[in-house]
Amino acid sequence: MNRAGLIVTLSIAVLVGLIFGVDPDLDVRISRLFFDVTPDSQNFGLSIDPIVLMVHRIGWLCAVGLAVSVGIGLIVKLVLPRARLWMSTRAMTFILVTALLGPGVPVNVMLKDHWA
Protein backbone atom coordinates (compact mmCIF):
# COMPACT_ATOMS: atom_id res chain seq x y z
CA MET A 1 0.00 0.00 0.00
CA ASN A 2 1.40 3.34 -0.93
CA ARG A 3 1.37 6.39 1.30
CA ALA A 4 -1.81 7.91 -0.19
CA GLY A 5 -3.75 4.67 0.35
CA LEU A 6 -2.51 4.46 3.91
CA ILE A 7 -3.54 8.06 4.63
CA VAL A 8 -7.01 7.50 3.16
CA THR A 9 -7.50 4.27 5.13
CA LEU A 10 -6.36 5.83 8.40
CA SER A 11 -8.50 8.93 7.78
CA ILE A 12 -11.60 6.79 7.27
CA ALA A 13 -10.79 4.79 10.41
CA VAL A 14 -10.38 7.97 12.47
CA LEU A 15 -13.62 9.43 11.06
CA VAL A 16 -15.60 6.26 11.87
CA GLY A 17 -14.01 6.16 15.32
CA LEU A 18 -15.01 9.76 15.98
CA ILE A 19 -18.58 9.18 14.78
CA PHE A 20 -19.04 6.17 17.04
CA GLY A 21 -17.18 7.90 19.87
CA VAL A 22 -19.60 10.83 19.78
CA ASP A 23 -22.70 8.62 19.33
CA PRO A 24 -21.96 5.08 20.56
CA ASP A 25 -25.58 3.94 20.20
CA LEU A 26 -25.68 4.75 16.48
CA ASP A 27 -25.13 1.17 15.27
CA VAL A 28 -27.92 -0.16 17.49
CA ARG A 29 -30.33 2.48 16.24
CA ILE A 30 -29.47 1.70 12.62
CA SER A 31 -29.81 -2.07 13.10
CA ARG A 32 -33.19 -1.55 14.80
CA LEU A 33 -34.52 -0.33 11.44
CA PHE A 34 -33.96 -3.78 9.93
CA PHE A 35 -35.30 -6.01 12.70
CA ASP A 36 -38.86 -6.90 13.57
CA VAL A 37 -38.68 -6.52 17.33
CA THR A 38 -41.95 -7.77 18.73
CA PRO A 39 -42.43 -9.86 21.87
CA ASP A 40 -43.08 -13.05 19.88
CA SER A 41 -40.56 -12.51 17.08
CA GLN A 42 -37.06 -11.09 16.85
CA ASN A 43 -36.36 -11.78 13.20
CA PHE A 44 -34.49 -9.95 10.53
CA GLY A 45 -37.25 -7.93 8.92
CA LEU A 46 -36.03 -8.37 5.36
CA SER A 47 -35.56 -12.15 5.62
CA ILE A 48 -38.70 -12.75 3.56
CA ASP A 49 -37.75 -10.34 0.77
CA PRO A 50 -36.86 -12.36 -2.35
CA ILE A 51 -34.24 -9.85 -3.53
CA VAL A 52 -32.42 -9.96 -0.18
CA LEU A 53 -32.55 -13.77 -0.21
CA MET A 54 -31.18 -13.83 -3.76
CA VAL A 55 -28.30 -11.49 -2.84
CA HIS A 56 -27.58 -13.66 0.23
CA ARG A 57 -27.46 -16.83 -1.86
CA ILE A 58 -25.26 -15.21 -4.52
CA GLY A 59 -22.82 -14.02 -1.86
CA TRP A 60 -22.70 -17.48 -0.31
CA LEU A 61 -22.16 -19.11 -3.71
CA CYS A 62 -19.34 -16.67 -4.51
CA ALA A 63 -17.55 -17.52 -1.25
CA VAL A 64 -17.99 -21.26 -1.79
CA GLY A 65 -16.90 -20.93 -5.42
CA LEU A 66 -13.74 -19.09 -4.41
CA ALA A 67 -12.89 -21.67 -1.75
CA VAL A 68 -13.53 -24.57 -4.15
CA SER A 69 -11.47 -23.00 -6.94
CA VAL A 70 -8.59 -22.34 -4.56
CA GLY A 71 -8.85 -25.90 -3.24
CA ILE A 72 -8.74 -27.27 -6.79
CA GLY A 73 -5.77 -25.03 -7.53
CA LEU A 74 -3.88 -26.39 -4.52
CA ILE A 75 -4.67 -29.97 -5.54
CA VAL A 76 -3.41 -29.24 -9.07
CA LYS A 77 -0.26 -27.74 -7.58
CA LEU A 78 0.29 -30.85 -5.44
CA VAL A 79 -0.19 -33.19 -8.41
CA LEU A 80 1.69 -31.03 -10.92
CA PRO A 81 4.25 -29.00 -8.96
CA ARG A 82 5.62 -27.20 -12.03
CA ALA A 83 2.20 -26.06 -13.23
CA ARG A 84 1.75 -22.32 -13.53
CA LEU A 85 -1.42 -21.24 -11.78
CA TRP A 86 -3.38 -17.98 -11.83
CA MET A 87 -2.47 -17.26 -8.21
CA SER A 88 0.53 -17.93 -6.00
CA THR A 89 0.46 -20.97 -3.75
CA ARG A 90 0.95 -18.79 -0.68
CA ALA A 91 -2.10 -16.67 -1.54
CA MET A 92 -4.22 -19.77 -2.25
CA THR A 93 -3.22 -21.33 1.06
CA PHE A 94 -4.03 -18.11 2.90
CA ILE A 95 -7.48 -17.85 1.29
CA LEU A 96 -8.32 -21.49 1.96
CA VAL A 97 -7.16 -21.43 5.60
CA THR A 98 -9.04 -18.16 6.17
CA ALA A 99 -12.22 -19.59 4.63
CA LEU A 100 -11.98 -22.73 6.75
CA LEU A 101 -10.90 -21.23 10.08
CA GLY A 102 -12.37 -17.74 9.84
CA PRO A 103 -15.98 -18.48 10.78
CA GLY A 104 -15.30 -21.29 13.25
CA VAL A 105 -12.52 -20.04 15.48
CA PRO A 106 -14.13 -16.80 16.70
CA VAL A 107 -17.45 -18.52 17.38
CA ASN A 108 -16.06 -21.57 19.16
CA VAL A 109 -13.22 -19.86 21.03
CA MET A 110 -14.61 -16.46 21.95
CA LEU A 111 -18.38 -16.43 21.67
CA LYS A 112 -19.67 -19.80 22.91
CA ASP A 113 -18.30 -19.26 26.41
CA HIS A 114 -20.35 -16.07 26.72
CA TRP A 115 -23.53 -17.30 24.99
CA ALA A 116 -26.80 -16.32 26.65
N, C-alpha and C positions, 0 to 999 in steps of 0.2 A: 504494500500500500504506500502510495507516495504521500508527501506531506499535505497536499490539499485534501486528499481523501481522509486522512487522519484528522485534520482540523474540522472537516464537515461532520465526521462521525462523532467526535468529542463534543462539538457544538450541539448536535442533536441530543446527545446523552445529557448534557448539562441542562438544556431547555426542558426536556422531559422530566428530569429530576427536580427542577424548579417548579414546574407545573404541579407535580404530585406532592412536592414539599409544601406548597402554598395551600393546596386543596387535596388532602390525602384520601378523602372519601369519593373522589371523582370517578375512579374505576368502578366502584360499587354502584354508584348512581347510573353510570352508563350501562352496566350489565343488567341492571334492573329493568331497563327498557326491553330487553330481549327475553325475559323469563316470565312465565305465567305463575305468579306467586299467589296461590290461593291455599286455603287450609288443606284441601284434599289433593292438591297437585302442585308440585314444584318442577315443572318441565320446561325445557327450552321452548319458548313460544313459537319459534319458526321450524320446529322439528317436523311439522306436517306439510310444510311448503315444498312442493315438488322441485322447484328450482334449487332450493337450499340442499335438498337431498341429493340432487344430481351433482351439484358442485362438490358435496362431501364425498360422493362415490368416485368422482373423477380425481379428486385429490388423493384419495386412498389408492386408487389404481395407479396413479403416477408414482407414488412412493413405492408400491410393491413392484412396479415395472422397473424402477431404477435399481432396487435391491436385487431383483432377479437378473437383470442384465449385468450388474457388477459381479454377481455370483457366477454367472456363466463365463464372464471374462476371466475371473480368477481360475476357474476350472480349465479353460482353454490355456491359460498361462502355465498351469501345472502340467498339462499334457504336452503342450508344445512350448517349451521354455524360450525358444528363439522367436516366437511369433510377435509381431508388432501389433499392439492393441491401440485403441483410440484413447486410452487413458493410462497413466502410470500405475504400476502395481501398488505402490504406496498409497495413492489416492483411492484406488478401488478397495483396498483393505480398510482404509479409514472409513469410507462410506458404509461398507458392509458391517463393520464392527459398531459404528454409530447407530445404524438402523436396527441392529440386533440388541444392543445393550441400552440404547438411549431411552426407550420407553420403560423398560423393566427395572433398571437399577434405581432410579429416583423413587418409583412407586414402592418397590419392595424394601429398600433400605431406609428411606426417609419418611415416607408417608404412612405406611401400614402401622407403624408403632403409635402414631398419633391419630388413628382413624376414630371417628365418633362412635 
